[in-house]
Amino acid sequence: MSTGSRNYTGEDALQLLQDLGLKQQAAMYPKVHDLTYPLPKLDMRVHCLHGSGVDTAEHFTYDVPRFSDSAPPAPSHVRQGPGDGTVNLRSLEAGRRLGSRVNM
């Protein structure tokens, strides 16, 4: 996601919440961030099922210099990539990092 002055990645989640004026969410973020990252290594067989081959939104561009305390306008551009129509393929394949006993 990007604005005229900033490109946000997953590592910028807290800053994005702050820039959007989401004070309660920003206050909770440090308390919940480590619940799912890094993904734990599992010592059991895991089957991760997902679809793919459907255009899926993977990056949003907003025609504003920066986010403010109000809801942003609709994105001016949405870059599509591979996925299941809801979640992009890079995120869908995160299950591979759960350990050597993962079947995708």
N, C-alpha and C positions, 0 to 999 in steps of 0.2 A: 504494500500500500504506500502510496506516495502523494505528497503535496508539492507545491512549487518550491519549497525550501527543505523538505525532509523526506527521506525514504525510510520506512519502518520495516523491520524484519521481526522474526519471532523473538529475537533478543531484546527488542525495544517495546515489549508489551506493556511494561509498567509506564514508560514514558508516554506511550499512546493513550493509556487510560488517563494519565495526568493531563495531557494536552486536550483531551476531549472533555475535561472537567468532571470526570467520573470519580469523585472523591472516595466514595464508599468502596468501589471496586479496587481503586488504587491502594487503599488502606488494607484490603484483604489479600491482595496479590502476593506480598512477601510471605504470608502465612500458608498459602496453598500452592505456590509455585513448585516447590520441591516434591509434591505428592506424586507427580508423574514424570519428572525429569531429574536426573537421567532415568531412562527406562530401566527397570530391574532386569537382571539376568534370571531366567526361570529354569529350574532343573526339572522340567516336565515337558511332555510333548504338547505343543500348542498348534492349533490350526487357525490361521487367519484367512478368512474368506472376504473377498471384496470384488467388485466389478471394475471394469476399466473400458477404455475405448470410447468414452463419451467426453465431448468438450466440457471442461470444467473451469470455472473462474479461478485464476491463480494470482492475479495482481490487479489492484484497483488504483486508478489515478484520479485525483481530485483537483479541480481547477480553483484552488484556494492557496494563498501563500503559506498558510499554516492552519492547523485545526484550532478552534477556539472552544469556549465552554458551551457552545450550542451544537446541535446535531449538524454534521456536515451535509452539504448538498449531495445529490446523487453523483456517483462517479462519472467523470467525463469519458473515461476509457476503461474497459475491462479486458485484460489479456486472458485468453483462453489457453488451456493446455490439457494434457491427458488426465483422466480421472474417471470417477463414476457418476459425474453430473452434480455431485454435491461436494465431495472431498477430492483434492488433487492427488495424483499418483504418488508424489513424494511423501505425502502424509500417510496414504494408505499403506505404503511399504515400510512404515516405521516398525511394524511387527518383526521384521528381520533382525532388529537390534535386541530382541528379547532373549536370544540365545541360539545355540546350535540345534536345538530340537524343534525349531519352528518350521512348519509347513505352510507355504504361501500358495 
